[in-house]
Amino acid sequence: MPLEINLNADMGEGWGVYDIGNDAALIRIVRTASVACGFHAGDWNTMHRLCEMAKANGCSIGAHPGFNDLWGFGRRPIRMNPTDVERMVAYQIGALKAIARYSGLRVTHLKPHGALSNMAVVDESYALAVGRAIRVVDPRLIYVVHPATAMERAARKLRLRRAREGYADRTYEEDLQLTPRTQGGGLIRDPKLAAEQAVRMAVAREVVTRTGKVVPFEVDTICVHGDVPGAAAVAEAVAGALRTAGVAIVPLPDMACMQPRRRRPLNAMVGG
């Protein structure tokens, strides 16, 4: 089977008259958009504009819920009861689903944003809360998770479809946690270096940590952050390098590994 990968970006992260990132350029490069749902960024018009662009460019869309923290862009940890986390995530899925209907699009995945994601990586109660919101609102949604973390374990436990995500523009520690943005070297701004990391993830199924250690790393989707200056140039370099390496870039729900498994006929299982 030919190699394939999904390339996604976090998008729609402006608010009102304020724009963050270059969504118009990114949407022509990536195949999937994770759309801010109004809590850390985004609003009804921003979501609608992004959905229209996704439709025009044949991109799939997903919910990108975060903490209710416009001031901190959802990157400040907030300790909440897991039930509140679940309903907060469900609320944001519903918001994007409603707006996406205007464009005739279906929301196909969910990817937690910022501090919510970072906390769900290590806190099983948060990871399960996000997963329960998916299961209640739309169990068809693909849960985008950090590989080999509480998020992936929660997706397995709740029997949700999952996509393991790597980042082209972030560095990793030896435990496969992302290097904090507050620490030097956490972001990869050089398009060439980001492209090399993406190809290594997609083809060799490994990543080189910040300390130089090579670690096995299985991913289904690779992200470029839309809010980082120069994101479009990074995404273009990543996409070009992947195609040169013979990797097909497809929308997340179209990947072969995301298709529902067909049950074998009973007579085939018993040899009848």
ABEGO torsion letter per residue (X at the ends): XBBBBBBBBBBGABBEABBBEBAAAAAAABABBBBBAGAABEBAAAAAAAAAAAAAAGBBBBBBBBBBBAAAGGABBBBBBAAAAAAAAAAAAAAAAAAAAAAGBBBABBBBBEAAAAAAAABAAAAAAAAAAAAAABAABBBBBBBGBAAAAAAAAAGBBBBBBBBAABBBBAAGBBBBAABBGABBABAAAAAAAAAAAAAAGBBBBAAGBBBBBBBABBBBBAABBGAAAAAAAAAAAAAAAGBBBBBAAABAAABBBBBBBAAAAAGX
